[in-house]
Amino acid sequence: WSSSWTGTEAWQACACDDACQNIALAAYNSQIYLSSNYGNSFAIDTSSVSSLYSSLAMSSTGSYILAGTLSGFLSYKYNGVWTSVLTSQMWTAVACSGTGQYMAGAVSGSVVYYSSDYGVSWSASTLLTAWSSLAYSTSGQYLIAGIRGGKVFASSAYGVSIMILDGSSALQWESVAISSSGQNMVALSNTGLVLRSADYGLSWDTKAIFGVSSGVIASDATGQYLLAATDSSYIYLSTDYGTTWSTDAPSYGWTSVAVSKDASIAIALSSTSVYRGTAAPTSQ
């Protein structure tokens, strides 16, 4: 891992397209920052507004960016224009399908909103809970949702119906990730427990990452390569679908991580720096 860029913001979230060429960064009390050169440099997206950004998602080509804020609005960008929707809410997580057709946003202690028409119209789920994280498969058919203080939820109907996954454990699930097909799902708890499913959420098993507290998890397209970045410890790497884990980067107080679909490029955020590495060292 190496520092690719240093800013002055307190970074909270990052997202990238399939190749990790286009990257978006978000911070508290700031605008969105963008890179189109694999993270070598970033510039303020002058079309964005300064806000308390909490979460980001990006479509496969980078044509759509979805951003959630703690200060009242959900917004998406397409063709250089940001559109705000669903104001007066506190957004804790967002997700976007490969084309951007399917989008989802989770409201703290409330419902998940979803769109199937590129953000034009939105509907709400019936479940009210402490949502922490969301992730879509590439097609948008599969959606996984983590909550703080309960089991993992998922949808196999493009987000329309979100159901509890009975095979999962009731814990503080900080972050979730999903493979492109939706077959492989993972969730990371605040105790370092990794929950895995290799059959679209039908059955689950658990693995532990020692020394992990709160953190975020990201997956490549297959689900084989996983990175777990922790806010009080290291970045951990798995190259076998989460079966075993090893320390991959020093302890820098990590806040977010994103992985390209082929696992060749990974982006991780510390307090004020952007780091670039890989999730597939054996292929280099």
Secondary structure, 3 states (H helix, E strand, C coil): CEEEEECCCCEEEEEECCCCCCEEEEECCECCEEECCCCCCCEECCCCCCECEEEEEECCCCCEEEEEECCEEEEEEECCEEEEEEEEECEEEEEECCCCCCEEEEECCCCEEEECCCCCCCEECCCCCCEEEEEECCCCCCEEEEEEEECCEEECCCCCCCEECCCCCCEEEEEEEECCCCCCEEEEECCCEEEEECCCCCCCEEEECCCCCCEEEEECCCCCCEEEEECCCCEEEECCCCCCCEEEECCCCCCEEEECCCCCCEEEECCCEEEEECCCHHHC
